[in-house]
Amino acid sequence: MALVNLRPNESQDQLLKRFRKKVVKSGVLSTVRRKRWFISKSEVRRVEKKKSMRRVKRRQYTHMAE
């Protein structure tokens, strides 16, 4: 859980900015988005394989362009 304390002479905007940075760094939002809907194990594996294939193709394309 992200927790920030108000520093002396710190504005609310600065406090909010620090809080947002902490939340992003901790990965809370990405976890919540990922767990928003149930995805079966086989679906997760299929999606990961698809991502992997996309990465491989992208690497091959960049090597050919050089």
C-alpha positions, -999 to 999 in steps of 0.1 A, spaced: 0 0 0 13 34 -10 16 58 20 29 94 19 31 119 47 27 156 42 61 173 44 64 208 60 56 235 35 45 210 8 15 218 -13 -14 193 -19 -4 191 -56 32 180 -47 18 155 -22 -5 141 -48 23 139 -74 45 119 -49 16 96 -41 9 89 -78 46 81 -84 46 57 -55 15 39 -68 29 35 -103 62 23 -89 46 -3 -67 26 -17 -96 -7 -16 -78 -27 -3 -108 -13 -29 -133 -22 -57 -108 -57 -44 -104 -62 -41 -142 -48 -75 -148 -71 -91 -121 -102 -72 -131 -116 -102 -149 -109 -139 -145 -87 -153 -172 -81 -191 -173 -45 -205 -172 -48 -217 -208 -59 -183 -219 -29 -167 -201 -5 -191 -217 -20 -184 -251 -17 -146 -247 19 -149 -234 28 -171 -264 13 -145 -287 32 -117 -271 64 -137 -273 59 -144 -310 53 -107 -316 85 -98 -298 105 -124 -318 91 -110 -351 99 -74 -340 135 -84 -332 139 -102 -366 125 -72 -384 149 -48 -367 179 -70 -375 169 -71 -411 166 -33 -413 201 -28 -401 
